[in-house]
Amino acid sequence: MKKILLTLSLAGIAFFSSMAHANKPVALWLCSDFLEVNETVQPTALGFVAAVNHKGNVQEAVLDVDGVAKLQPTVVTYCKENPKVALRDALVQANGQVIKQ
C-alpha cells in the first residue's frame, strides 16, 4: 500500500509540476483548473485534493481510490456547471450527492 501511495505521489508531483498552473497549490484549485487536467489524471488530482487540507498539509495518509473513482463523474458535472467554485468545495458537494444516492 505504501508503494502505491508513494508512486501516486511521485506521479502526481511530476504531472502537476509540468502544468501551466503548477505554481498554484492544489488546495487552492478552482473547478476550472481541475477541468484543464487530462481526464486520465483527474482521479489522481481529486485524490490529492481529498488528502490535502486548505493550508496545503496532508491530512489523509491513505488515498481512497474507489471513493475517488465514484466521485469523479459527479465532480466533473458540478465543475462544468460551476467553474469558479473551489475544487475542495465541489468535492464536498459531490460527496454529499453520492452519499444521498
ChimeraX attribute file (.defattr): number of C-alpha atoms within 10 A of each C-alpha:
attribute: neighborCount
match mode: 1-to-1
recipient: residues
	/A:1	8
	/A:2	9
	/A:3	8
	/A:4	11
	/A:5	13
	/A:6	11
	/A:7	12
	/A:8	16
	/A:9	15
	/A:10	12
	/A:11	14
	/A:12	16
	/A:13	13
	/A:14	11
	/A:15	15
	/A:16	19
	/A:17	13
	/A:18	10
	/A:19	12
	/A:20	10
	/A:21	13
	/A:22	14
	/A:23	10
	/A:24	13
	/A:25	14
	/A:26	23
	/A:27	19
	/A:28	16
	/A:29	18
	/A:30	19
	/A:31	24
	/A:32	17
	/A:33	19
	/A:34	22
	/A:35	17
	/A:36	12
	/A:37	15
	/A:38	10
	/A:39	13
	/A:40	8
	/A:41	14
	/A:42	20
	/A:43	21
	/A:44	21
	/A:45	22
	/A:46	23
	/A:47	22
	/A:48	22
	/A:49	21
	/A:50	21
	/A:51	18
	/A:52	19
	/A:53	16
	/A:54	13
	/A:55	10
	/A:56	14
	/A:57	10
	/A:58	13
	/A:59	12
	/A:60	13
	/A:61	10
	/A:62	12
	/A:63	18
	/A:64	12
	/A:65	12
	/A:66	9
	/A:67	13
	/A:68	21
	/A:69	15
	/A:70	14
	/A:71	21
	/A:72	21
	/A:73	14
	/A:74	17
	/A:75	27
	/A:76	21
	/A:77	13
	/A:78	18
	/A:79	23
	/A:80	13
	/A:81	11
	/A:82	15
	/A:83	17
	/A:84	13
	/A:85	15
	/A:86	18
	/A:87	28
	/A:88	22
	/A:89	13
	/A:90	21
	/A:91	23
	/A:92	13
	/A:93	15
	/A:94	22
	/A:95	18
	/A:96	12
	/A:97	13
	/A:98	12
	/A:99	8
	/A:100	7
	/A:101	5
